[in-house]
């Protein structure tokens, strides 16, 4: 059974950092593009970052460029999202998703991904 599990969320103060993990079971993440998405209350799910299979290309939403970094550890079958300089607007449930494609122009569309994790809550508050 193909499964994605996110972890690493929590409560952090403004300006702080968190590292989210997305670990796969039942398939090899390196063969998939992995997208990170987030959904705040009352808002649509939006793309945050994407890393292509074999790390061919990496994409970021403008709102997180320079603050977030996506990376892979193939030995652990895990993709990470390092989040720095967090602010209240980053508060959301964060999801990872996987599909066998590259991070193309539509990487931020939820329709581009077949497999999804259950999400992890990130709350930025003092």
C-alpha positions as CSV (number, residue, x, y, z in Angstrom):
1,X,0.0,0.0,0.0
2,X,1.4,3.4,-1.0
3,X,1.4,5.8,1.9
4,X,2.9,9.2,2.7
5,X,3.3,10.4,6.3
6,X,4.1,13.9,7.3
7,X,5.7,14.8,10.6
8,X,7.5,17.7,12.3
9,X,4.7,20.2,12.7
10,X,4.0,22.1,15.9
11,X,3.8,25.4,17.6
12,X,6.6,27.9,16.9
13,X,7.1,31.6,17.6
14,X,7.4,34.1,14.8
15,X,10.9,34.1,13.4
16,X,11.4,30.5,14.4
17,X,12.1,27.4,12.3
18,X,10.6,23.9,11.8
19,X,11.6,21.0,9.6
20,X,8.8,18.9,8.2
21,X,9.3,15.4,7.0
22,X,7.4,13.4,4.4
23,X,8.2,9.7,4.5
24,X,6.9,7.2,2.0
25,X,6.1,3.5,2.4
26,X,5.3,1.1,-0.4
27,X,7.2,3.0,-3.1
28,X,10.5,4.8,-3.7
29,X,10.2,8.5,-3.4
30,X,13.2,9.2,-5.6
31,X,11.1,8.1,-8.6
32,X,8.4,10.7,-7.9
33,X,8.0,14.4,-7.8
34,X,7.1,15.5,-4.3
35,X,5.0,18.6,-3.6
36,X,4.5,20.4,-0.3
37,X,1.1,22.1,0.0
38,X,-0.6,24.0,2.8
39,X,-4.1,24.9,3.7
40,X,-5.1,27.6,6.2
41,X,-8.6,27.8,7.7
42,X,-11.1,29.1,5.1
43,X,-8.5,29.1,2.3
44,X,-7.8,26.8,-0.6
45,X,-4.9,24.4,-0.5
46,X,-1.8,26.1,-2.1
47,X,1.5,24.8,-3.4
48,X,4.5,25.6,-1.3
49,X,7.4,23.8,-3.0
50,X,8.1,20.9,-5.3
51,X,11.1,18.7,-6.0
52,X,11.3,16.6,-9.1
53,X,12.3,13.1,-9.5
54,X,16.1,12.8,-9.3
55,X,16.0,16.5,-8.2
56,X,16.0,17.7,-11.8
57,X,14.2,20.9,-10.7
58,X,12.9,22.5,-7.6
59,X,10.2,25.1,-7.3
60,X,9.0,27.4,-4.6
61,X,6.0,29.7,-4.1
62,X,6.9,33.3,-4.1
63,X,5.7,33.6,-0.5
64,X,8.3,31.2,0.8
65,X,11.3,31.8,-1.5
66,X,14.4,32.4,0.5
67,X,12.8,31.1,3.7
68,X,11.9,27.4,2.9
69,X,14.2,24.7,1.5
70,X,13.0,21.4,0.1
71,X,15.4,18.4,0.0
72,X,15.5,14.6,-0.2
73,X,17.2,11.8,1.7
74,X,16.8,8.8,-0.5
75,X,18.3,6.5,2.1
76,X,15.5,7.4,4.4
77,X,12.9,7.6,1.6
78,X,12.0,11.0,3.0
79,X,11.6,14.5,1.7
80,X,12.1,17.5,4.0
81,X,10.8,21.0,4.1
82,X,13.0,23.3,6.2
83,X,11.1,26.3,7.1
84,X,12.9,29.4,8.5
85,X,11.8,32.9,9.5
86,X,8.2,31.7,10.0
87,X,5.4,34.2,10.4
88,X,1.7,34.0,11.2
89,X,0.8,33.7,7.6
90,X,2.6,30.4,7.5
91,X,0.1,28.9,9.9
92,X,-1.7,26.0,8.1
93,X,-2.0,22.3,7.8
94,X,0.9,21.1,5.6
95,X,0.6,18.2,3.2
96,X,3.0,16.3,1.0
97,X,1.9,14.8,-2.2
98,X,3.6,12.5,-4.8
99,X,3.2,11.9,-8.5
100,X,5.4,10.5,-11.3
101,X,6.2,13.7,-13.1
102,X,8.6,16.7,-13.0
103,X,7.8,20.0,-11.3
104,X,6.4,21.7,-14.3
105,X,4.5,25.0,-14.7
106,X,1.4,23.5,-12.9
107,X,3.4,22.0,-10.0
108,X,1.2,24.0,-7.5
109,X,-2.0,22.4,-8.7
110,X,-3.5,19.7,-6.4
111,X,-4.8,18.0,-9.5
112,X,-1.2,17.1,-10.5
113,X,-0.7,14.7,-7.6
114,X,-2.2,11.3,-7.0
115,X,-0.9,10.4,-3.6
116,X,-1.4,12.5,-0.5
117,X,-0.4,12.4,3.2
118,X,-2.7,13.2,6.1
119,X,-1.2,16.5,6.9
120,X,0.7,18.1,9.9
121,X,-0.3,21.3,11.7
122,X,2.0,24.2,11.8
123,X,1.1,27.1,14.0
124,X,3.1,30.2,14.2
125,X,2.2,32.3,17.2
126,X,3.7,34.1,20.1
